[in-house]
Amino acid sequence: MHRVFVTGATGFVGRGVVQALRADGHIVRCLVRRGSEPLLRGLGAVERVEGDVLIRGTLDVAMAGCDAVIHLVGIIRERPALAATFERLHVDATRNVLAAASGAGVRRVLHMSALGTRPGARARYHQTKWRAEEAVRSSGLDWTIFRPSIIYGHGDGFVTVLGRMVRRLPIVPVIGSGTARLQPVWLPTVAEGFARALDRPAAVGHAYEVGGPEAYTLNEVLDLIGAVLKRRVRRAHVPLGLARRLTGVLQSVPFYPLTTDQLRMLEEDNVCDPKPFHHAFDLEPVSFPTGLERMLLA
């Protein structure tokens, strides 16, 4: 049993990880910003400490007495007006967490990055994720990095949104051809991987690419969702050139759903070989159709 300090515990992935940790018998200490405590409801007996990953001093106190850190904080879209930028929440926050862990004598650190993170990446999202990884690798701590593809599950921002569109819209808009591939992975699988990594010394010093057992194009994802919901999916493809022009003008508007950085990522495949991840942590992969049924028909 470990006392595990978790950042990002109130988010979609964080809630799943906290549940997996508690199920495995660990004591979980969740970092929460003031006012976000209600987001921990339903997670059971967890320790709550107020703090902010961008304020190093709050982390020093919050980590005292912990055995491991799981760092999950990240954003997919910048909000400069709110000071929510990739540089601050990927790079600066990670450096703060690592420094606080070292100062508190916490050796074990699990870090969530993203599939597609690499040097020379086109998207700023991936560029800053890479710099955060570099900080982890050079920290001198016992680190493990996870790079997931799109994670789906109850309350996500992927299948939940697409399912709503399939149910409600006569025609579903798709940016570009919809042929870029992705590898959706079931949240409980990811969460259990984090929990099991705490007691796998062989995982120290490794980065694992995380995905489901199969890759799909976005067109195929929509068709699978339609099949589960028993709805025929009609698609309208928005040319990438038009999407780029519209996004360049409208991305600063809060309700507009895309940024130019996200468009760059949509043009790339987001796939991997997940077998090393499944093998290292003795995980049984869940097929995407099975996960969809569990999620959409529950």
C-alpha positions as CSV (number, residue, x, y, z in Angstrom):
1,M,0.0,0.0,0.0
2,H,1.3,3.5,-0.9
3,R,0.2,7.0,-0.2
4,V,-0.1,8.4,-3.7
5,F,-0.2,12.1,-4.6
6,V,-2.3,12.8,-7.7
7,T,-2.5,16.0,-9.7
8,G,-5.4,16.4,-12.1
9,A,-7.5,14.1,-9.9
10,T,-10.7,16.1,-10.7
11,G,-10.4,15.5,-14.4
12,F,-11.8,12.7,-16.6
13,V,-8.6,10.6,-16.5
14,G,-7.8,11.6,-12.9
15,R,-11.1,10.3,-11.5
16,G,-10.5,7.0,-13.2
17,V,-7.0,6.7,-11.9
18,V,-8.1,7.6,-8.3
19,Q,-10.8,4.9,-8.5
20,A,-8.2,2.3,-9.7
21,L,-5.7,3.3,-6.9
22,R,-8.4,3.0,-4.2
23,A,-9.5,-0.4,-5.6
24,D,-5.9,-1.6,-5.3
25,G,-5.7,-0.5,-1.7
26,H,-3.7,2.6,-1.9
27,I,-4.2,5.8,0.0
28,V,-4.9,8.6,-2.4
29,R,-4.1,12.3,-1.8
30,C,-5.7,14.6,-4.4
31,L,-4.4,18.1,-5.2
32,V,-7.4,20.4,-5.6
33,R,-7.7,24.0,-6.4
34,R,-9.9,26.1,-4.3
35,G,-13.5,25.7,-5.3
36,S,-12.9,22.4,-7.2
37,E,-13.5,20.1,-4.2
38,P,-17.0,19.1,-5.3
39,L,-15.5,17.5,-8.4
40,L,-14.2,14.7,-6.1
41,R,-17.6,13.6,-5.1
42,G,-18.2,10.0,-5.6
43,L,-14.6,9.0,-5.3
44,G,-14.9,7.8,-1.7
45,A,-12.3,8.2,1.0
46,V,-9.5,10.3,-0.4
47,E,-7.3,12.9,1.2
48,R,-7.8,16.4,-0.2
49,V,-5.1,19.1,-0.2
50,E,-5.5,22.5,-1.6
51,G,-2.9,23.7,-4.0
52,D,-1.9,24.6,-7.5
53,V,0.6,22.9,-9.8
54,L,1.7,26.4,-10.9
55,I,2.5,27.5,-7.3
56,R,5.5,25.5,-6.2
57,G,5.1,26.3,-2.5
58,T,1.7,24.7,-2.3
59,L,3.1,21.5,-3.7
60,D,5.9,21.2,-1.1
61,V,3.4,21.1,1.7
62,A,0.9,18.9,-0.1
63,M,3.4,16.1,-1.0
64,A,4.7,15.6,2.5
65,G,4.5,12.0,3.6
66,C,3.7,10.6,0.1
67,D,5.4,7.6,-1.5
68,A,4.6,8.3,-5.1
69,V,3.3,11.0,-7.5
70,I,1.0,10.6,-10.4
71,H,1.0,13.7,-12.6
72,L,-2.0,14.0,-14.9
73,V,-2.4,17.7,-15.4
74,G,-2.7,18.8,-19.1
75,I,-4.9,20.8,-21.5
76,I,-5.8,20.1,-25.1
77,R,-6.7,23.8,-25.8
78,E,-5.0,27.0,-24.6
79,R,-7.0,29.8,-23.0
80,P,-4.5,32.7,-22.9
81,A,-7.0,35.0,-21.3
82,L,-7.1,32.7,-18.4
83,A,-3.4,32.1,-18.4
84,A,-4.0,28.5,-19.4
85,T,-1.2,27.9,-21.9
86,F,0.6,24.8,-23.0
87,E,3.9,26.3,-21.7
88,R,2.5,26.9,-18.2
89,L,0.4,23.8,-17.7
90,H,2.6,21.2,-19.5
91,V,6.1,22.5,-19.0
92,D,6.1,24.8,-15.9
93,A,3.6,22.6,-14.0
94,T,5.7,19.5,-14.6
95,R,8.9,21.1,-13.5
96,N,7.1,22.3,-10.3
97,V,5.8,18.8,-9.5
98,L,9.2,17.2,-10.1
99,A,11.0,19.8,-7.9
100,A,8.5,19.3,-5.2
101,A,8.7,15.5,-5.3
102,S,12.5,15.7,-5.1
103,G,12.3,18.1,-2.2
104,A,9.8,15.9,-0.4
105,G,11.9,12.8,-0.8
106,V,9.3,11.2,-3.2
107,R,11.2,8.9,-5.6
108,R,8.4,7.3,-7.7
109,V,6.8,9.5,-10.4
110,L,4.3,8.5,-13.1
111,H,3.7,11.1,-15.8
112,M,0.9,11.2,-18.4
113,S,2.1,12.5,-21.7
114,A,0.3,11.9,-25.1
115,L,0.7,9.7,-28.1
116,G,2.5,11.6,-30.9
117,T,4.8,13.4,-28.4
118,R,8.2,13.6,-30.0
119,P,11.0,16.0,-30.9
120,G,10.1,18.1,-33.9
121,A,6.4,17.6,-33.6
122,R,4.2,19.9,-35.7
123,A,1.7,20.7,-33.0
124,R,2.6,22.9,-30.1
125,Y,0.6,20.6,-27.9
126,H,3.1,17.8,-28.6
127,Q,6.1,20.1,-28.5
128,T,5.3,21.2,-25.0
129,K,4.5,17.6,-24.0
130,W,7.9,16.6,-25.2
131,R,9.6,19.3,-23.1
132,A,7.7,18.1,-20.1
133,E,8.9,14.5,-20.8
134,E,12.5,15.8,-21.1
135,A,12.1,17.3,-17.6
136,V,10.8,14.0,-16.3
137,R,13.7,12.1,-17.8
138,S,16.3,14.4,-16.4
139,S,14.8,14.6,-13.0
140,G,16.9,11.9,-11.4
141,L,13.7,10.3,-10.0
142,D,12.2,6.8,-10.7
143,W,10.0,7.8,-13.5
144,T,7.6,6.1,-15.9
145,I,5.9,7.9,-18.8
146,F,2.6,7.0,-20.4
147,R,1.7,8.3,-23.9
148,P,-2.0,7.5,-24.5
149,S,-4.0,7.8,-27.7
150,I,-7.5,9.1,-27.2
151,I,-9.0,7.9,-23.9
152,Y,-12.7,7.2,-23.9
153,G,-15.2,6.2,-21.2
154,H,-18.2,7.6,-19.3
155,G,-18.0,11.4,-19.2
156,D,-15.3,11.7,-21.8
157,G,-15.0,14.4,-24.5
158,F,-14.8,12.0,-27.4
159,V,-17.3,9.2,-27.6
160,T,-19.8,11.1,-25.5
161,V,-19.7,14.1,-27.9
162,L,-19.7,11.9,-31.1
163,G,-22.6,9.8,-29.7
164,R,-24.6,13.0,-29.0
165,M,-24.0,14.2,-32.6
166,V,-25.0,10.8,-34.1
167,R,-28.2,10.8,-32.0
168,R,-29.2,14.4,-32.7
169,L,-27.8,15.5,-36.1
170,P,-29.1,14.4,-39.5
171,I,-25.6,14.9,-40.9
172,V,-22.4,14.7,-38.8
173,P,-19.6,17.2,-39.9
174,V,-16.1,15.7,-40.3
175,I,-13.0,17.8,-40.7
176,G,-11.1,16.6,-43.8
177,S,-11.3,13.1,-45.2
178,G,-11.8,11.4,-41.9
179,T,-9.2,8.8,-42.8
180,A,-6.5,9.7,-40.2
181,R,-6.3,6.7,-37.8
182,L,-6.5,6.8,-34.0
183,Q,-6.5,4.1,-31.4
184,P,-9.1,4.7,-28.7
185,V,-8.3,3.2,-25.3
186,W,-10.8,2.3,-22.6
187,L,-10.3,4.5,-19.5
188,P,-10.3,1.7,-16.9
189,T,-7.4,0.0,-18.8
190,V,-5.3,3.2,-18.7
191,A,-6.2,3.8,-15.0
192,E,-5.3,0.2,-14.0
193,G,-2.0,0.6,-15.9
194,F,-1.1,3.6,-13.7
195,A,-2.1,1.8,-10.5
196,R,-0.1,-1.3,-11.3
197,A,3.0,0.6,-12.4
198,L,3.6,1.7,-8.8
199,D,4.7,-1.8,-7.9
200,R,6.6,-2.7,-11.1
201,P,10.3,-1.8,-10.7
202,A,10.9,-3.0,-14.3
203,A,8.7,-0.1,-15.5
204,V,11.1,2.5,-14.1
205,G,12.9,4.5,-16.8
206,H,10.4,3.5,-19.5
207,A,7.9,5.4,-21.7
208,Y,4.9,3.3,-22.8
209,E,2.7,4.1,-25.8
210,V,-0.9,3.4,-24.8
211,G,-3.7,2.5,-27.1
212,G,-6.6,0.2,-27.7
213,P,-6.0,-3.1,-29.5
214,E,-7.2,-1.8,-32.8
215,A,-6.8,1.4,-34.9
216,Y,-9.7,3.1,-36.6
217,T,-10.3,6.1,-38.9
218,L,-12.7,8.7,-37.7
219,N,-15.1,7.6,-40.3
220,E,-15.0,4.1,-38.9
221,V,-15.4,5.4,-35.4
222,L,-18.6,7.2,-36.4
223,D,-19.9,4.1,-38.2
224,L,-19.2,1.9,-35.1
225,I,-21.0,4.4,-32.8
226,G,-23.9,4.5,-35.3
227,A,-24.1,0.6,-35.3
228,V,-24.2,0.5,-31.5
229,L,-26.9,3.2,-31.4
230,K,-28.7,1.6,-34.4
231,R,-28.5,4.9,-36.4
232,R,-27.3,5.4,-39.9
233,V,-24.5,8.0,-39.9
234,R,-24.5,10.5,-42.7
235,R,-21.3,12.6,-42.9
236,A,-20.5,16.0,-44.4
237,H,-16.7,16.4,-44.9
238,V,-15.4,19.9,-44.4
239,P,-12.3,20.5,-46.6
240,L,-9.1,21.0,-44.6
241,G,-8.3,24.2,-46.4
242,L,-11.7,25.7,-45.5
243,A,-11.4,24.5,-41.9
244,R,-7.9,26.1,-41.6
245,R,-9.2,29.5,-42.9
246,L,-12.3,29.4,-40.6
247,T,-10.2,28.3,-37.6
248,G,-7.6,30.9,-38.1
249,V,-10.3,33.6,-37.8
250,L,-12.6,32.0,-35.2
251,Q,-10.3,30.0,-32.9
252,S,-10.2,32.8,-30.3
253,V,-14.0,32.7,-29.9
254,P,-14.7,30.5,-26.9
255,F,-17.6,28.5,-28.5
256,Y,-15.6,27.6,-31.6
257,P,-14.6,23.9,-31.3
258,L,-11.2,23.9,-32.9
259,T,-7.8,25.5,-33.0
260,T,-5.1,25.5,-35.7
261,D,-3.0,23.3,-33.3
262,Q,-5.8,20.7,-33.1
263,L,-6.2,20.7,-36.9
264,R,-2.5,19.8,-37.2
265,M,-3.0,16.8,-35.0
266,L,-6.2,15.8,-36.9
267,E,-4.0,15.5,-40.0
268,E,-1.8,12.9,-38.4
269,D,-2.3,9.2,-37.5
270,N,-2.3,8.7,-33.7
271,V,-1.5,5.0,-33.5
272,C,1.0,2.7,-31.7
273,D,1.8,-0.8,-30.7
274,P,0.1,-1.2,-27.3
275,K,1.3,-4.7,-26.6
276,P,4.3,-3.6,-24.5
277,F,2.0,-1.6,-22.3
278,H,-0.5,-4.4,-21.9
279,H,2.2,-6.9,-21.2
280,A,4.2,-4.8,-18.7
281,F,1.1,-4.4,-16.5
282,D,-0.8,-7.6,-17.2
283,L,-3.7,-5.8,-18.7
284,E,-6.5,-7.4,-20.8
285,P,-7.2,-5.0,-23.7
286,V,-10.8,-4.0,-24.3
287,S,-11.9,-3.8,-27.9
288,F,-13.4,-0.5,-29.1
289,P,-16.8,-2.1,-30.0
290,T,-17.0,-3.7,-26.6
291,G,-16.1,-0.4,-24.9
292,L,-18.7,1.4,-26.9
293,E,-21.5,-1.0,-25.9
294,R,-20.5,-0.7,-22.2
295,M,-20.6,3.1,-22.5
296,L,-23.5,3.9,-24.8
297,L,-25.9,1.1,-23.8
298,A,-25.4,1.3,-20.0
